[in-house]
């Protein structure tokens, strides 16, 4: 019976419009997530660019502890002058359903004052989770996307030399149980809260399986779906749900302003009330010309250089622009461009429109 339902759903799926958004693009499965791992270790084999031991004593201590575990003992008080060793933190993401023996990438970052990690080799590093248990072991040669050179007191650096990656540099030692089925139900979580989108996703899944109607929206983010009991059928079921087309809600009207770069991003649902905008630039120009002041021929004064300054103020006139009520994004952009406003000017204009109550959108400054 369930295979018959899957066949019906597949036929409906083949007829979906090419431009539709898939559920997997706007939502994720509750309980299916990655886990962060972290570890501390040493990078060796550097070309004289390692930590300065006088300023990073933990590097020497770590090396002594490691050598002691390997059966090498050093006399107490030994002054180790290291140049090719650097203390590092190692981080990685353990993906969901990762199994022992699987390889994952790791990122290696210096925590001392090493000038470069180029050419270094990461020593065996246990990677632990938030619970303190070891989930992977990392080791290998680093790839640093940078280069540096020094000569005659001059130096140049391209990209960043204090961090690098090791592709497939860690081996998973322990799996993390991933439970995404509870009492025969799975939960689909939207990336953005929206009651409209949650309702549309629920309707789309029920239309895909018209005989069982397995989905119901719990709130503006979570949709609960009744899943098959058989694991193989459940996988096929979830694979088809991921590809069900849905038309998500546009979301609230929003304008994002980047005050540092002047970048402005608006959604197409931005609208305004009728208002008038006048924008003008005030330019202040100061010109300084050096002049020589000579004393009298028989005076006791000294020749000095003085600055003669000329100050001029010019105000560039702009005409008054009137925006009609209900104008949309295209009208707003055209009108502001007609004012000759730069991105930095637009920041001030949009903030003033919002303060006046004429702009119907969320204004976010980052």
HELIX and SHEET records of a PDB file:
HELIX    1   1 UNK A    2  UNK A   14  1                                  13    
HELIX    2   2 UNK A   23  UNK A   26  1                                   4    
HELIX    3   3 UNK A   57  UNK A   69  1                                  13    
HELIX    4   4 UNK A  195  UNK A  208  1                                  14    
HELIX    5   5 UNK A  231  UNK A  242  1                                  12    
HELIX    6   6 UNK A  329  UNK A  338  1                                  10    
HELIX    7   7 UNK A  343  UNK A  355  1                                  13    
SHEET    1   A 2 UNK A  21  UNK A  22  0                                        
SHEET    2   A 2 UNK A 245  UNK A 246 -1                                        
SHEET    1   B 4 UNK A  27  UNK A  29  0                                        
SHEET    2   B 4 UNK A 185  UNK A 190 -1                                        
SHEET    3   B 4 UNK A 222  UNK A 226 -1                                        
SHEET    4   B 4 UNK A 215  UNK A 217 -1                                        
SHEET    1   C 7 UNK A  35  UNK A  44  0                                        
SHEET    2   C 7 UNK A  86  UNK A  94 -1                                        
SHEET    3   C 7 UNK A 103  UNK A 110 -1                                        
SHEET    4   C 7 UNK A 163  UNK A 172 -1                                        
SHEET    5   C 7 UNK A 134  UNK A 141 -1                                        
SHEET    6   C 7 UNK A 121  UNK A 128 -1                                        
SHEET    7   C 7 UNK A  35  UNK A  44 -1                                        
SHEET    1   D 2 UNK A 147  UNK A 151  0                                        
SHEET    2   D 2 UNK A 154  UNK A 158 -1                                        
SHEET    1   E 3 UNK A 263  UNK A 266  0                                        
SHEET    2   E 3 UNK A 254  UNK A 258 -1                                        
SHEET    3   E 3 UNK A 362  UNK A 365  1                                        
SHEET    1   F 2 UNK A 271  UNK A 272  0                                        
SHEET    2   F 2 UNK A 359  UNK A 360 -1                                        
SHEET    1   G 2 UNK A 275  UNK A 277  0                                        
SHEET    2   G 2 UNK A 321  UNK A 323 -1                                        
SHEET    1   H 2 UNK A 281  UNK A 293  0                                        
SHEET    2   H 2 UNK A 304  UNK A 316 -1                                        
END                                                                             
